[in-house]
């Protein structure tokens, strides 16, 4: 379990941070950028939850927030092939499957899409759309990281972050009166 006695350590004053393995990386390193953006998505979900309290979706979002910490732990512990003194926390396929079940359950009640929708609507929906875009950025960074020589990214972690953004899209529509209150894109309307 994590134990934080002191918030500042001064070890990052030189522009580096420690991975879970103890190795130091620049704070601008792509791996650090990826798990930092996962954290940013998590914070955006926390803001959305101010508008979802008491709903079924709020419980789903709470599970996702916890899983996003698991994802951050996964990304901050790169697989190097070296033996570790502990079992690293990794995203697993059952987490992806649970998200898919939640997506399917919410999607069953939604109005069919007839157009792209604008990231708007209810306050909860607008916040979830923002969280979705941050999750997509995290996904792009994770994909870029996985393409680098010597940088491994757990395939289940990539699937998970992809499903998170799918879930946030469906949840945003669900909180827009099951899609009835979605704000539709009107191509070229303002020409």
Secondary structure, 3 states (H helix, E strand, C coil): CCCCCCCCCCCCCCCEEECCCCCEEECCCHHHHHHHHHHHHHHHHHHHHHHCCCCHHHHHHHHHHHHHHHHHHHHCCCCCCCCCCCCCCCCCHHHHHHHHHHHHHHHCCCCCCCCCEECCCCHHHHHHHHHHHHHHHHHHHHHHHHCCCCCCCCHHHHHHHHHHHHHHHHHHHHCCHHHCCCEECCCCCCC
